[in-house]
Amino acid sequence: MSATGLRNKRTARARAAKAGKGRVTKKTGDVRSKPDRGKAIGSDKPLTGKSIRHLRGLGHHLDPVVQIGKEGVTEPLVAAVKEQLLAHELIKVRVGTEAPVDRKEVAEALAKETGAALAQVLGRTFLLYKRHPNKPKLEIPR
């Protein structure tokens, strides 16, 4: 690679980093952004990296309890997610292949609407966590 090409890649990475758009891959120079998972909406304490890793470990063996279909995100779907979060605290949601929404966008939108923390987006599934207000079932390390 010529010196000019290398310099252009470096400046593109620097511009993207300054703009706050997330990580930049070294090989291609593409900007990658991480989802805003650190804080549950409505809670004052953010989830740490250790607690997110713990939740991802617990969620590995879970089956999806809610599926987003061709209708997308509707009020009954949000109500079902809230109900399941109240019952289980940690749930896995699957985005169907026919769903008209982007998986990352719908994960962040559902987390915001339900007041849950987004623990992971993996493929077409994602993990949501919301602590039970009275009787928490899961003990999360801080």
Legacy VTK file of the C-alpha trace (Angstrom):
# vtk DataFile Version 3.0
C-alpha trace
ASCII
DATASET POLYDATA
POINTS 142 float
0.000 0.000 0.000
1.295 3.436 -0.819
1.943 6.077 1.799
-0.922 8.204 0.462
-3.450 5.376 0.792
-2.327 4.644 4.326
-2.596 8.324 5.261
-6.157 8.494 3.868
-7.207 5.496 5.942
-5.698 7.027 9.064
-7.436 10.353 8.541
-10.760 8.625 7.890
-10.374 6.698 11.139
-9.436 9.834 13.046
-12.447 11.738 11.670
-14.805 8.916 12.598
-13.332 8.657 16.105
-13.655 12.413 16.634
-17.254 12.344 15.469
-17.990 9.820 18.225
-19.320 7.222 15.842
-17.746 4.289 17.654
-14.947 1.905 16.810
-13.234 1.837 13.451
-11.988 -1.441 12.013
-8.341 -1.401 11.038
-8.672 -3.541 7.961
-11.484 -1.788 6.118
-11.824 1.509 7.968
-15.543 0.933 8.537
-17.172 2.514 11.561
-18.738 0.095 14.012
-20.968 1.299 16.783
-21.844 -0.500 19.974
-25.432 -0.419 21.202
-26.149 1.807 24.176
-26.367 -1.029 26.668
-24.841 0.474 29.732
-27.878 1.905 31.465
-31.381 0.663 31.919
-33.951 3.324 31.221
-35.419 4.581 34.473
-32.642 3.249 36.686
-29.956 5.335 38.317
-27.199 2.685 38.318
-25.664 1.648 35.002
-24.880 -1.988 34.294
-21.168 -2.715 34.372
-19.309 -4.809 31.832
-19.106 -7.599 34.371
-22.866 -7.593 34.911
-23.553 -7.557 31.163
-21.242 -10.564 30.697
-23.061 -12.324 33.521
-26.437 -11.644 31.894
-25.188 -12.887 28.535
-24.053 -16.102 30.207
-27.426 -16.586 31.863
-29.265 -15.817 28.637
-27.309 -18.286 26.523
-29.579 -21.222 27.369
-32.843 -19.292 27.208
-35.384 -19.797 24.467
-37.055 -16.742 22.906
-40.306 -15.938 24.714
-41.419 -13.138 22.370
-41.160 -13.011 18.598
-41.462 -9.924 16.423
-43.327 -10.795 13.240
-44.454 -9.103 10.062
-46.460 -6.461 11.958
-43.321 -5.083 13.608
-43.478 -3.378 17.001
-47.080 -2.877 18.137
-48.703 -1.957 21.447
-49.673 -5.586 22.237
-46.088 -6.650 21.558
-44.725 -4.016 23.966
-47.285 -5.134 26.573
-46.210 -8.768 26.114
-42.537 -7.827 26.528
-43.330 -5.878 29.719
-45.317 -8.833 31.070
-42.520 -11.302 30.317
-39.892 -9.001 31.848
-41.958 -8.797 35.009
-42.253 -12.585 35.119
-38.677 -13.524 34.168
-36.434 -10.401 34.477
-34.203 -11.672 31.647
-35.807 -12.548 28.323
-34.714 -13.413 24.829
-36.617 -11.836 21.922
-36.428 -13.062 18.336
-36.890 -10.868 15.285
-38.594 -12.883 12.542
-37.250 -12.995 9.015
-40.379 -11.296 7.686
-40.200 -8.430 10.199
-39.996 -5.015 8.505
-37.634 -3.578 11.146
-33.872 -3.628 11.676
-32.867 -5.930 14.530
-30.552 -3.441 16.267
-32.998 -0.554 15.996
-35.919 -2.606 17.296
-33.814 -3.918 20.191
-32.923 -0.407 21.323
-36.496 0.829 20.796
-38.024 -2.021 22.827
-35.474 -1.523 25.590
-36.354 2.157 25.738
-40.135 1.594 25.678
-40.059 -1.079 28.376
-37.400 0.522 30.578
-35.125 -2.504 30.202
-31.395 -2.803 29.616
-30.194 -4.259 26.341
-27.663 -6.943 27.240
-26.888 -8.433 23.840
-27.834 -8.401 20.162
-26.745 -11.613 18.477
-28.057 -12.468 15.051
-31.817 -12.043 15.010
-32.174 -12.431 18.785
-31.500 -10.044 21.633
-31.517 -10.113 25.428
-33.437 -7.672 27.595
-33.048 -7.351 31.367
-35.223 -5.472 33.807
-34.946 -5.976 37.538
-38.174 -6.905 39.301
-39.314 -3.951 41.448
-40.216 -6.039 44.532
-38.710 -9.535 44.358
-35.622 -9.755 42.143
-34.878 -13.320 41.028
-31.442 -12.766 39.534
-28.452 -11.559 41.473
-26.313 -9.430 39.203
-22.670 -8.695 40.133
-21.783 -4.993 40.274
LINES 1 143
142 0 1 2 3 4 5 6 7 8 9 10 11 12 13 14 15 16 17 18 19 20 21 22 23 24 25 26 27 28 29 30 31 32 33 34 35 36 37 38 39 40 41 42 43 44 45 46 47 48 49 50 51 52 53 54 55 56 57 58 59 60 61 62 63 64 65 66 67 68 69 70 71 72 73 74 75 76 77 78 79 80 81 82 83 84 85 86 87 88 89 90 91 92 93 94 95 96 97 98 99 100 101 102 103 104 105 106 107 108 109 110 111 112 113 114 115 116 117 118 119 120 121 122 123 124 125 126 127 128 129 130 131 132 133 134 135 136 137 138 139 140 141
